């Protein structure tokens, strides 16, 4: 089991790395051939008046990196959304936990297992493992109550430990992208301001073209960095809240199962 989990973790890391690399390639292609399309610029190579794509292209080489970060956040946000929705199962988690608690109170173990099969998802997997273990040991007269409780708790802990890594996988990527997006935006801003001041420092009349390019680079990169960072922070907090809610439901259902063992004569 450990070797299999380690192998799956390695494959997941490779898939994440490939996804980021593909996002970088897409970011460069969009910057070079979409933002940098000839139709976005006039004869002198300046962005046409009001052409946002041309202005974005003038953000410089940092723009493909920021596009990569934005695409990465969107990609892994979609992946996390699908995973968490699948882990939540069908129906409402709170209603499911209430049904399980009611069935356990009435010692309806078969009905509880059937309800888990209907619900599916990570929460149902954990509950089913606990209820299944409860069903197996409930009729064992050779085990005292404390031993049964310990066996149930161990089964619940093992089932939970298998589900939680799937829920939190790739969350660190979203968090990291949300952090570095602002930093890369600031790098682009600094580079743009350096070019602007270099244009102003020329003897005689300032190079207005270089000045405008530097200011454009500074502002575009700042905007890109902020947008990517805000999106990453929002998605990370949304998913963290969902994961905490699922974890709480697992704990609540597990406590109910243990209580049913304690109350059983």
N, C-alpha and C positions, 0 to 999 in steps of 0.2 A: 504493500500500500504506500509506504514511504517513497519507494523508488518510482512508483507510478505518479504520485503527487509531484515529486521533484521533476519528472520528465514533463508533465503537463505545465508546470511552472516555467520550465525552460522554453517550451514551445510558445507559451504566452508572451514571454519576454521578447522572443525573436519576432513574433507577430507584431508586437507593439513597436519594436525598432523599425521594422519594415514599413509599418504604417506612417511613422514619422518621416522616414526617408522619402516615401511616396508623396507625403504632404509637402516636403521641401521642393521636390521636383515640380509638383503642380504649382506651388507658389512662384517658382522661377519662370515657368512657362506663362502663367497669367501675367506676371510683371513684364516679361520680355515681349510677348506677342499680343496681349490684350491691352494692357495699360500703355505699352510702348508702340502700339500700332500707328502707322504713318498718318492715318486720318485724324489722330488726336492732336497733331501739331501743324503749325503753319510752315511756310517755306523756309523760315530761319531756324526751325527746330524748337520753337517755343510752343507751349500748350496754347491751343486756341482759346479765345476768350470764353470763359465759363465751362471749359472742358475739364471735368473733374478727373477723368481717367488719365489725361495727360499730366495734370498736376500731381496725381498720385505716383505716376512714373518718375517724376522729378524728385521723389523722395529718396532716390538712390538705392544702393545695394542692400540697405537694411529692410526695404519693403518686402522682398521675397522671403526674408526670414520671419518678418511679422505676419505675412500671409501664411507661412508654414505653421506658425504658432496658432493663428486663428483657425485654420483648417483642422489642426490637431485637436483643438478644444472642441470644435463642432463634431468631429468624428468620434472621439471618445465619449462625448456627452450623449450622442445617439446610442452608442454601444452600451453605456451604463444605464440609460433609460430603458432600453429593451431588456437588459439583464435584470434590473430591479423590478420591472413590470412582470417578468416571468417568475421571479422569485416570490413576488407577492401572491401569485396564484390568482385564481378566479374568485370574484366576489370580494367582499370587504373583510380585511384581516381582523378587525375588532369583533365583527359579527361571528366570524369563524371561531375565534377564541372563546366567545361566550357560549357557542353551541358545544364546543368540546368540554368546557367546564360543566355545563348542564348534563351532558352525557356521562361524564366521569362521576358526577354526583349520583347519578342513577345506575352506576356500574354497567353502562351500555358500551362495552368496549368494542364489540363488532361494529356497532353503529358509528362509533368515533373513528375507527379505521376506514370505514366506507366514506365518511365525510372528508377525511384526509385525502383519499384517492380522488374525490371530486374536486377538492380545493387545489391540490398539487402545489408546486412552489416550494421554496426553502422552508417556510414556516410549517407547512404541512408535512414536509419530510422529517423535520425534527420531532413534531408531535407524533407522527406515525411511529417513529422509532421508539419513542417513550411509551406509547400506548401498547405497541407490540411487545415490548419487554415486560410491561405490566401484566399483559395477558399471559405471558409465558410463566411468570414467577408467582402469579396470584394464587394458583392452586397448589403450589409447592409447600407442603406442610413441614418440610425439613429446614426451611429458612425462617429465621426470626424476622420481626418487622424492621429492625435496624439494617440487617443484611439486604433485605428487599429494597429499602430506601436507597442504600448505597449503590446497589446494582442499577436502579432506575436513574439515579443522578449521573453515574458513569456513562450510561447509554445516552442520556441527554447531552452531556458534555461532548462526547465523541461525535454525535450527530451535528451539534452546533459548530464544532471546530471544522467540520467538513463544509459547512454552508457559508460561514462568515468570510473566508478568503475570497470566495467567488463574488460576494457582495462588494467588498472593498477593493477588488482588483482594479488597477488603472486609475484609481482615485488620485494617487500621488502624481500621475502624469498631468491630470487636469490642474491640480494645485501648483505644480511646478511651472506649467505654462502660464498660469494666471500671474505668477510672481515675475517670471523673466520677461513677460510681454512688456511690462512697464519699463524694465531695465533696458531692453533693446530699443524701446521707443526713446528713452533718454539718450542712449548712445547716438541714435540718428539725429536727435535734436541738437546735441552738442556738436556733431560733425557739421550740420547745417549752419549753426551759428558761427562756427569757425570760418566757414566759407563766406558767410555774410560779412564778418568783420574783416576778412582778407580783402574783400571787394571794396570795403569802405577805406581801407588803409592805402589803397593805390594813390600815387601822387596825381594831382590834378583832379579831373572829374572821376567820381566813383564808377566802377563797372556795374551799371544798373542791372544788366542781365545776370551777372554772377550773384549780385545781391538778392535779386528776386528768386533765383534758383536756390540759394542757401536758405532763405526764409521759407520757401515752399518745402524744402527737405525737412527743415526743423518742425514745421507745423504738421505735415502729413505723418511723420513718424510718431509725433506726440499723440495725434488722434488715433492712429492705428494701435499704438501700445495701450492707450486707455481703453479703447473699445474691447480689445482682446482680453485685457485684464479684468474688466467689469464682467464680461460674459463668463470667463473662467471662474471668478469668485462666486457669481450667482449660481452657476451649475454645481459647483463643488458643495455649496451650502445646502442646495436643494437635495442633492443625492445623499449627503451626510445625514440630513433630517430623515429621509426615507429609510436609510439603513438603521439609524437609531430606533426608529419606530418598529421596524421588523425585529430588531434585536430585543426590544422590550416585549414584543408579543411572544417571542420565543421563550423568554424568561418567565413571563406570566403563565403561559401554557405549561411549561415545565414545572413550575411551582404547583399548579393545579394537579398535575399527575402525581407529584410527590405527596401532596396532601391526601389524595385519594388512597394511596398506599398506607399512609399513617392512620387514616380513619377506618381502614378495612380491618375487621376483627380476624 
